[in-house]
Amino acid sequence: MKSGLSLVLLALIIASAAAFGVYTPVQTRAPVNAARNGASSMTMRARVCDLLGKKPNRQARVVTFSHKRIKKVQEVNLQWKRFYSDELGRKVRLRLSTKGIKTVNKYGSIDAAAKKFEVDLSKF
């Protein structure tokens, strides 16, 4: 009787394992398509100057007429700008602050400014 009961129990365990797929891997997330296009492939960049590294001031406050203090963010004035790089032999498109544009003009070329601030232009 005991051996018959253990045999039935063993058969039941094997049948349940085959039915529910114990040894099959469980797919936890949907497969990612490498070729995405349109708005779904866009990623947000931080609002940081590519040359100087200027970031938004998040500690600014506005004082109202009633003397309430309200926190605000002072964003950096970023502009998309193209410069011709003599070292790379092509145009480079950077997101620079207006002070960064003035700095490039001061040094004479984007290559000299990038060398001064240790920026790798080949990434842009």
C-alpha positions in Angstrom: 0.0 0.0 0.0 2.8 2.4 0.9 4.7 1.7 -2.2 1.6 2.2 -4.3 0.9 5.5 -2.6 4.4 6.7 -3.1 4.3 5.7 -6.8 1.1 7.6 -7.3 2.5 10.6 -5.5 5.7 10.5 -7.7 3.6 10.2 -10.9 1.5 13.2 -9.7 4.7 15.3 -9.1 6.1 14.4 -12.5 2.9 15.2 -14.3 2.5 18.6 -12.6 6.1 19.5 -13.4 5.5 18.7 -17.1 2.2 20.5 -17.1 3.4 23.8 -15.5 6.9 23.8 -17.0 9.1 23.9 -14.0 12.4 23.8 -16.0 11.3 26.3 -18.7 12.7 29.9 -18.2 10.1 32.5 -17.3 10.2 35.6 -19.5 9.9 38.6 -17.1 9.8 41.5 -19.5 8.9 42.1 -23.1 11.7 41.8 -25.7 13.3 45.2 -26.7 13.4 46.0 -30.4 16.8 47.4 -31.4 15.3 49.4 -34.3 13.1 51.9 -32.7 12.2 55.1 -34.3 10.1 58.2 -33.6 9.2 59.6 -30.3 9.7 56.3 -28.5 13.5 56.4 -29.1 14.0 59.9 -27.8 15.9 60.2 -24.6 15.9 63.3 -22.4 19.3 65.0 -21.9 20.2 67.0 -18.9 20.2 70.8 -19.4 24.0 71.1 -19.0 26.5 73.0 -21.1 28.7 70.6 -23.1 31.8 72.8 -22.8 31.6 74.5 -19.4 29.3 72.0 -17.6 27.0 74.8 -16.3 23.9 73.4 -14.6 20.6 75.0 -13.5 20.6 76.8 -10.2 18.0 75.0 -8.1 18.5 77.1 -5.0 17.0 80.4 -6.3 14.1 82.0 -4.5 11.5 84.6 -5.5 10.4 87.0 -2.8 6.9 88.3 -3.4 5.3 91.5 -2.4 3.9 89.9 0.7 7.5 88.6 1.4 6.7 85.0 0.8 9.7 83.0 -0.4 9.0 80.7 -3.3 11.6 78.3 -4.7 12.4 78.5 -8.5 14.9 77.0 -10.9 17.1 79.4 -12.9 17.8 77.5 -16.1 20.9 77.8 -18.1 20.5 79.7 -21.5 21.4 76.7 -23.7 21.7 77.0 -27.5 22.4 74.4 -30.2 25.5 75.6 -32.0 27.6 74.1 -34.9 31.4 74.7 -35.0 33.9 73.5 -37.5 36.6 71.4 -35.9 40.0 71.5 -37.7 41.3 68.5 -35.8 38.3 66.3 -36.7 37.8 67.9 -40.2 34.0 68.1 -39.7 31.3 70.2 -38.0 30.5 69.5 -34.4 27.0 70.2 -33.0 27.1 71.2 -29.3 24.6 72.4 -26.8 26.4 75.4 -25.3 25.4 78.1 -22.8 25.7 81.6 -24.1 28.8 82.0 -21.9 30.2 78.9 -23.5 29.7 80.5 -27.0 31.6 83.6 -25.8 34.3 81.4 -24.4 34.8 79.7 -27.8 35.0 83.1 -29.5 37.6 84.2 -27.0 39.8 81.2 -27.6 39.4 81.5 -31.4 38.2 78.0 -32.2 36.3 75.1 -30.7 39.4 73.0 -30.7 41.3 75.4 -28.4 38.4 75.7 -26.1 37.8 72.0 -25.9 41.5 71.4 -25.2 41.4 74.0 -22.4 38.3 72.4 -20.7 39.3 68.8 -21.6 36.2 68.0 -23.7 36.4 65.2 -26.3 34.8 66.6 -29.5 34.8 63.2 -31.2 31.7 62.3 -29.1 29.6 65.1 -30.7 
